[in-house]
Amino acid sequence: MIRRRKILFAFAALVISAAALVAGLGWLDRAYPPPLPERLTISTEVLDRDGELLRAYATPDGYWRLNTRISDVDPKLIKMLIAYEDKRFYEHGGIDPAALGRAALQLITNQRIVSGGSTLSMQLARLIEPRRQRSLGSKLLQLARAIQIERRLSKDEILERYLTLAPYGGNLEGVRSAALAYFNKEPRSLTSAEAALLVALPQLPERRRPDRAPDNARKARDRVLSRVAEAGVITHDDAERARLESVPTTRAALPALAAHFADLALRKAPMAPHHKLTLKKSVQTGLEAAAREAAQRLGPKVSVAMVLADSRTGEILGEVGSADYFDGKRQGWIDMTRAIRSPGSTLKPFIYGLAFEEGLIAQETIISDRPSDFSGYRPRNFDMSYQGDVSIRQALQMSLNVPAISLLDAVGPVRLTTRFRQAGVTLQLPRGEAPGLAIGLGGAGISLRDLVQLYTGLANGGRTSALRDGTEPSEPASSTAPILDERATWQIGDILSGVVPPPGAPHRGIAYKTGTSYGYRDAWSVGYDGRHVLGVWVGRADGGSVPGISGFTTAAPILFDAFTRSGVAIVPLPRAPAGALRTPRADLPVTLTHFTATSEALPVVKTTLEPAPRIVFPPDGAHIALSDAQDGTPLVLKLQGGRAPFRWLANDKPFANAERRRTATWQPDSTGSSTLTVIDAAGRAASVKVVVE
């Protein structure tokens, strides 16, 4: 009886002790939980419309640490990781006794560490709570933390935290950062060699960095390949092929696309972990490449900005604020898509559109391009010449100034600016100044974004779409009031689609208009098809002059190149709506055969014949570098005086077409002395000699 009581007493004591131990461990678990924040400190990401990474920002402590989900990673890498690091990952509760026993036995037998016994849960414990030194106490803490982690996180959550925090050398943390830095791609689709390298690096990230120790990296990768092949994750043949792949020897910068756009998104919502924009990564990449290469050709202080938008939705698909965000000489940090600049002649299509809408003109209506005085305002053409009587179609395609001002005088500047305001765009005028005729030639300020918004109306049947980029606090209305009626819009598109592409550019089925501001400060080109609008600005961010730039010779080639590189499919311009016709001149009613201004535009009578032509650029005796001429940018020839049309010759060989403008382009094809000659309509000639080196 006494013996039975002793047994019962001992059993009760054991139960109480066990309960106390469990309670104590539970109390310790609650009192000293593992440092597992609900949200890790990760890099802020700016994403495109499809979730692709455009730009990432380092964490406050200077690390590239991109949030990683299992769906972000190639399943092959997950299988390799578990087979190599923790093959019983899904079976244990944080500690693998068999792996610990094997590691201990190997340590005793070999007197050195042969393999580790750490599970992925234990490795995560070390990542979230780094140990200062290797000791028995730190190892025991790591074991306890692994058990705590398993109590709080699912297996997938443990994997995701490990994939986000694992070190890869330098300030790279997480498998996404490493894949982007070493392979220049997201880890969704990896080769066996790439996946094996990413499994091998976290154990000794600094010693195995492929950009600093490629031999160590290759050996570590090959060990992983052998182990996972033995585990059946990949075949031995696949492992042998993977060993033949080289390891990367450089570390690439993480994506930094749409830098200005990304900065804006960050300023608007600094606490958001990611920002999703309307941009498309492939479009953005193409536009940035086109801008960067064009700026390099144009000079060290010249910048390029672009905006490509969907005219139906207003969504911006690509936006380049400068040719190079990090180029101080170009003041690349300034976002030139939002800078207010003079638009040159790019507003002329809307003047003509209002005149079509009012029934004042048809495409074949004759309008005068002669020196005129509009109550003291005397516009002159860009090349200082006049064409006499021309059709409306020719006047817009040649961007003649006097006809545009005649039409603006007829429809009224206030009416034009009112239409712009209805479309959501307000021109910047000098303080206290009312809209005047000068706005037709660039005498007002506008940003590239606003100019593209106006042109969405031309691409969208007259109805503009408010531009949006994904940073707005609330989605704006997709469209505003019509800027022109549908028939007038078609007439403008029909005319502008007939403008000859710049030299060397293919016909792309787009309508486009160019412009150059006073003093060669801004060169513009805006083009559109039946769905997209692309605007290009070229100039200096500080407003300085860039002699020789123009919309046609400088901005238009970039426009055509950027349309190609953007990858957007060209959508045909819409068919003519009911009532919109291109009527031959012979069939026009008498009221539309000639344009008659509603207010006086007094002609300036010329009493003498135009002076003889004179070539002003290049000057006689100029030396030209052939390498500069062969980079795709032809030499611009300029003359003064003479009567159009002009016939140019190089070494007595005539150019393909006569020119009505006082500018032409020439592409020298060899070195040596060359003679350039121009002959005007009156048979007068001028020549200069240049040396091509």
Secondary structure as UniProt FT lines:
FT   HELIX           2..31
FT   STRAND          44..47
FT   TURN            49..50
FT   STRAND          53..57
FT   TURN            60..61
FT   STRAND          64..65
FT   HELIX           70..72
FT   HELIX           75..85
FT   TURN            87..91
FT   HELIX           97..110
FT   HELIX           120..128
FT   HELIX           136..152
FT   HELIX           155..165
FT   TURN            170..171
FT   STRAND          172..173
FT   HELIX           175..183
FT   TURN            187..188
FT   HELIX           192..200
FT   HELIX           201..203
FT   TURN            205..208
FT   TURN            210..212
FT   HELIX           214..230
FT   TURN            231..232
FT   HELIX           236..243
FT   HELIX           259..268
FT   TURN            270..271
FT   STRAND          274..276
FT   HELIX           281..298
FT   TURN            300..301
FT   STRAND          303..310
FT   TURN            311..313
FT   STRAND          315..320
FT   TURN            325..326
FT   TURN            328..333
FT   TURN            336..337
FT   TURN            344..347
FT   HELIX           348..357
FT   TURN            358..359
FT   TURN            363..364
FT   STRAND          366..369
FT   STRAND          372..374
FT   TURN            375..376
FT   TURN            382..383
FT   STRAND          388..391
FT   HELIX           392..397
FT   TURN            398..399
FT   HELIX           401..411
FT   HELIX           413..422
FT   TURN            423..424
FT   TURN            431..432
FT   HELIX           437..441
FT   STRAND          445..446
FT   HELIX           448..459
FT   TURN            460..462
FT   HELIX           486..496
FT   TURN            497..498
FT   TURN            503..504
FT   STRAND          511..516
FT   TURN            518..519
FT   STRAND          522..528
FT   STRAND          532..539
FT   TURN            541..542
FT   TURN            547..548
FT   HELIX           551..555
FT   HELIX           556..566
FT   TURN            578..579
FT   HELIX           585..587
FT   HELIX           590..593
FT   STRAND          602..603
FT   STRAND          614..617
FT   TURN            620..621
FT   STRAND          623..624
FT   HELIX           626..629
FT   TURN            630..631
FT   STRAND          635..640
FT   STRAND          646..650
FT   TURN            651..652
FT   STRAND          653..654
FT   STRAND          663..666
FT   STRAND          672..679
FT   TURN            681..682
FT   STRAND          685..692
//
